[in-house]
Amino acid sequence: MEKKEFVEIIEELSKNYTVKSFLPEKADFIFMLESPHIQELKHNIPVAGSSGATMSKNLFGEQYNKPLGLLVKKNMEIGFERKTLNKIGLFNVSEIPLQRKAYKDKALEERYHDFFDNLEKVRSTNHKINYESSELNELQQVLLDRFKGRLAMLLDRKCTIVPCGRFAQKFFRLANLHGVEWTVIHDVPHPSYNSWSQEKYRAKIQELKDAFYSEI
């Protein structure tokens, strides 16, 4: 597969499987994550599943068990009434799912079988910048170009950016964009598997919370 074909497939999938980033004007604390999955497609908002629930619980307390994506979506619908939610932006590196099972369409999976294989290889090898396979290098570049174009729209915004997990961190590094008024919090784990509640990440999550609440 060549770069042009990757672009065409992503454009085709984007027609029905896109979840846009959530970046209201007031958002100045932006969580950057990998890609949408099943719950995100269902609710049309990033981090609408278990990872989002972990984020809410750690940011706001154990009593908040609703996914962060659903909290900010509801806050938008009622007119941005909560200061703590007003500042939040949610930004996925990829606006379409990177895992084939999110599509729930056997015919689609068969049609784009090789594409999904390549997509999941790029998704799961975050320690690699360059691949032996030219196909994987081409696909990674297509994903990077699309991400970089959207990230560039934030260059003039004063904000804190939090790349969560190795995939987001890798692509943020590769994009090599630096807003003059950006603050970046590095090395924050992806919130999947309740990782934000694990002891080994306690200091990093506390650093994240201190930064989040310092500007409210």
C-alpha positions in Angstrom: 0.0 0.0 0.0 1.2 3.5 -0.8 0.7 6.8 0.9 -2.1 7.9 -1.5 -4.0 4.7 -0.7 -3.7 5.3 3.0 -5.0 8.8 2.6 -8.0 7.6 0.6 -8.9 4.9 3.1 -8.7 7.3 6.1 -10.8 9.8 4.2 -13.4 7.1 3.4 -13.5 5.9 7.1 -13.7 9.5 8.3 -17.1 9.9 6.7 -18.8 7.7 9.3 -16.2 7.1 12.1 -14.8 10.6 13.0 -14.9 11.9 16.6 -13.8 15.5 16.5 -11.6 17.0 19.2 -13.4 19.0 21.9 -11.8 22.4 21.9 -14.1 25.2 23.0 -12.7 28.8 23.1 -12.2 28.8 26.8 -10.3 25.6 27.0 -6.8 26.2 28.2 -6.0 22.7 29.7 -5.9 20.2 26.8 -5.6 16.5 27.3 -4.1 14.8 24.3 -5.0 11.1 23.8 -4.7 8.4 21.1 -7.9 7.9 19.3 -11.6 7.2 19.7 -13.0 3.8 20.5 -16.5 2.3 20.9 -17.9 4.6 23.5 -16.4 7.7 21.8 -18.1 6.8 18.6 -21.4 6.2 20.4 -21.3 9.6 22.2 -19.4 11.6 19.6 -16.9 12.9 22.2 -13.4 11.9 23.2 -12.8 9.8 26.4 -16.4 8.8 26.8 -15.5 5.3 28.3 -13.6 3.8 31.1 -10.5 5.9 30.6 -12.6 9.0 30.8 -14.1 7.8 34.1 -10.6 7.3 35.5 -9.8 10.9 34.5 -12.9 12.3 36.2 -12.3 10.4 39.4 -8.7 11.6 39.7 -9.4 15.2 38.8 -12.6 15.7 40.8 -12.8 13.0 43.4 -14.1 9.4 43.8 -17.7 10.5 43.6 -17.3 11.5 40.0 -17.5 8.3 38.0 -18.9 9.7 34.8 -16.4 9.8 31.9 -14.7 13.1 31.4 -15.9 13.4 27.8 -19.5 13.1 29.0 -19.0 15.7 31.7 -17.6 18.3 29.4 -20.3 17.5 26.7 -23.1 18.0 29.3 -21.4 21.2 30.5 -21.4 22.6 27.0 -25.1 21.7 26.6 -26.0 23.7 29.7 -24.0 26.7 28.7 -20.6 26.2 30.2 -21.6 26.7 33.9 -18.8 24.9 35.6 -15.4 26.6 35.8 -13.5 23.4 36.3 -15.0 21.9 33.1 -14.8 25.1 31.1 -11.1 25.0 30.9 -10.9 21.4 29.6 -10.1 20.5 26.0 -9.9 16.9 24.6 -7.7 16.3 21.6 -7.1 12.9 19.9 -4.1 12.3 17.7 -6.3 10.4 15.4 -10.0 11.3 14.8 -10.8 7.8 13.6 -10.4 4.6 15.7 -7.0 2.9 15.4 -8.4 -0.5 16.5 -10.5 -2.5 14.0 -12.9 -3.8 16.7 -14.2 -0.2 17.2 -15.8 -0.3 13.7 -18.1 -3.3 14.4 -18.4 -4.0 10.7 -17.2 -7.3 9.4 -17.4 -6.3 5.8 -15.4 -3.2 6.5 -12.8 -5.2 8.4 -12.4 -7.6 5.5 -12.3 -4.9 2.9 -9.5 -3.0 4.7 -7.9 -6.0 6.4 -4.3 -5.0 5.5 -4.9 -1.4 6.4 -6.1 -2.3 9.9 -3.2 -4.6 10.3 -0.8 -1.7 9.6 -2.8 0.7 11.7 -2.6 -1.5 14.7 1.1 -2.1 14.2 1.8 1.7 14.3 -0.5 2.0 17.3 1.3 -0.6 19.3 4.9 0.2 18.5 5.4 3.5 20.2 9.1 2.9 20.9 9.8 3.1 17.2 10.2 6.3 15.2 11.3 4.6 11.9 10.1 1.2 10.7 11.8 -1.3 8.4 8.5 -1.5 6.5 8.1 1.4 4.1 4.3 0.9 4.4 4.4 1.6 8.1 6.6 4.7 7.6 4.1 6.0 5.0 1.1 5.3 7.2 2.7 6.9 10.3 3.5 10.0 8.1 -0.1 10.3 7.0 -1.4 10.1 10.6 1.3 12.6 11.6 0.4 15.1 8.8 -3.3 15.0 9.8 -2.5 15.4 13.5 0.0 18.2 12.9 -2.5 20.2 10.8 -5.0 20.2 13.6 -2.4 20.9 16.3 -1.1 23.9 14.4 -4.5 25.5 15.0 -3.6 25.8 18.7 -0.2 27.5 18.1 -1.6 30.9 19.1 -3.6 29.7 22.2 -2.2 30.1 25.7 -2.7 26.6 27.1 -1.4 23.7 29.0 -1.0 20.5 26.8 -1.0 17.1 28.4 0.0 14.3 26.1 -1.4 11.1 27.8 0.4 7.9 27.1 3.2 6.8 24.8 1.3 7.1 21.5 0.2 10.7 22.1 3.7 11.6 23.5 5.4 10.1 20.4 3.2 12.0 17.9 3.5 15.2 19.9 7.3 14.9 19.7 7.2 14.1 16.0 5.0 17.0 15.2 7.7 19.3 16.6 5.4 22.3 17.1 6.0 24.7 19.9 3.4 27.4 20.8 5.0 30.4 22.4 2.4 30.3 25.2 2.2 26.5 25.6 3.1 24.7 28.8 3.5 21.0 28.3 3.2 18.4 31.1 5.3 15.4 30.1 5.2 11.7 31.0 1.6 11.5 32.0 0.4 7.9 31.5 -2.7 7.0 29.4 -5.7 6.7 31.8 -6.6 3.2 30.6 -6.6 0.3 33.0 -7.2 2.8 35.9 -3.5 3.7 35.6 -4.0 7.2 37.1 -5.0 5.6 40.4 -1.8 3.5 40.6 0.7 4.2 43.3 3.6 4.4 40.8 2.0 7.4 39.0 0.8 9.2 42.1 3.4 12.0 42.0 2.9 12.6 38.3 -0.9 12.8 38.7 -0.6 15.1 41.6 1.7 17.3 39.5 -1.1 17.3 36.9 -3.8 18.2 39.4 -1.7 21.0 40.9 -1.3 22.5 37.5 -5.0 22.1 36.7 -6.2 23.8 39.8 -3.6 26.5 39.9 -5.3 28.5 37.2 -9.0 28.3 38.2 
